[in-house]
């Protein structure tokens, strides 16, 4: 890229500073809500550099179709208009990031339930992504989920949804309406169901194990069932976890593939002005 090209690009940004500011705001709120990168484990300067880089990359592409509300004449830009546009962009970015984060929240719920059933509820480890103490099962489930997400190019789906949002949902046409709220609530209920599906194999297996140990303790009271219940529960839980990894991977590939793309498309369509 020559100096003339760089100068022309800087001049274009300077002449359309309000458009660039709104693009920067939407991308910034989107990155904050993203899974993996949006956690406290990512340094703030990395997030800032990522937001600025994405804004400069997308600006020449979307500036022609994405126009912020401008008064007539454009020199008289009121503070209220700026605040309205900024709040709209923040809301848009957070909603798109929420659509991408839902699956990972479901993984967190399912892994916590599975860990508590096995007996790992008090065995915690430091998670650099969330910058807090989490259960061992949650770390394992989340690492697998992130690897699957990257392997099937789920991040490409999320970035495409962000780019299309500038074409489908301009600042002037965004309003939070009933269909959008219903879709968000529906996604919230779906991620709870997904979390239960993730924890179901271990939960069912350990429930049957507890029932069997209860029957044994009643039939043969001489056996000290309490002495070997903990290692038996942990052993069966880990065995079932290993056997159910293929099911867990298939479920996540389905959710992070077509389901994720459909949810993001529905969110954009319900935010699109009529």
Beta strands, then each sheet from edge to edge (+ up, - down):
strand 1: 124-127
strand 2: 132-135
sheet 1: 1+ 2-
end
